[in-house]
Each structure stands twice: as structure tokens, then as C-alpha cells.
Amino acid sequence: MHWIALAILTYAACVLQTTLMPLIAVQQVRPDLLVFVAVFYALSARKSDALLACWIIGFASDLCGLSFHERSTVGLHALIFGFAALATIQLRELVFREHLLTYVFVVVGWIVVAQTLEAAFFCWTLRAWSRLGTWIMFGAYTAAYSVVLAPYVHWALKRARPLLGLDAVRTYRVRS
């Protein structure tokens, strides 16, 4: 795995997330490009590399949106992405890693879990438990919007696999 390529891709995703994604937002709901990149690494990289890469991408996601109502959230996404990567690594032996539907379902799962935990964190720190349902629905809308963009991002990341230093997943065929 090329760590410099990861840094450049993460930086590009952060820049696009903060500049381009607000332009295509619908009622402030926009896809999360950093989740797309993290899921791709969680499904494609070696186990130890995937865990570290997802933690780094989560930390970059924290740095993209530094605070909310004077409450610092640095470390929240890094922790969520790290645990989600751990779950994805355990799951990836049971699914077809290269398949588009696997990628889409894992992206949706990551977004729903991350948005739910983030909503719970904000409700706890802001003492606004009445808004929990609204924030969870925001996460569901974000996941639904991400489904539209996920196939294109998956295609682009699969084409960039040699540049990222990720080997193709080995498949074994039984000859008859």
C-alpha cells in the first residue's frame, strides 16, 4: 500500500467534501466522500493497513469539520471509522469484496452507524435528546443520497487501485 497515495487521496476527498459537496447538497444532505474512501480501503487493503488507513481517514474527517456549537469532535470519527474498519475486516471474508453491491451496502452501513453515533454524541453533549430522531433521519437521508454516488466512486477507486498500491483480491477457481 502506498501511504503517500492515501494521504493525497484523503486530502483530495477532504477538499471535495468541503467545497464541492455543499454545491450538490439537497436540504443540507450530502454524500460523505471520506466514507467512500475508507470503505474502499477497508475492503481492499491488508488488515493492519486497512485499520490504520481508516483511522487516518476518520481523523481527517474530524479535522474537516472541527467543532459543533463550541463542542470539539476531534477523535469521534477516527474512533468510529476504526471500529467500523474492524467490523468490515471481519465481514470481508464472507462477502465478495470486489462487487459493487458489497461496496454499496457497507457504505450505507458505515454512514448509518456513524451518523447515529454522532447524533447520540451531540444529543449527549448539547442535552438535546428531543432532536435525536431528526439527526438519525438526517443520517438515513445521507445514506440514501450516498447510494446514488457510490457506484461512480467505486468504479473510479477500482481503476486507481494500482496507483494506490492495493493488489487485486486473489480469487481461486476450481478447474474441472
FENJOCOR-V225049 format. One record per helix or strand of 2 or more residues. SS is the DSSP state (helix for helix, strand for strand). FROM is the first residue (numbers start at 1). TO is the last residue. If there is no record, write none. Layout:
ss = <SS;SS>
from = <FROM;FROM>
to = <TO;TO>
This chain:
ss = <helix;helix;helix;helix;strand;strand;helix;helix;helix;helix>
from = <3;21;33;47;67;71;76;100;129;161>
to = <19;23;44;64;68;72;91;126;159;164>
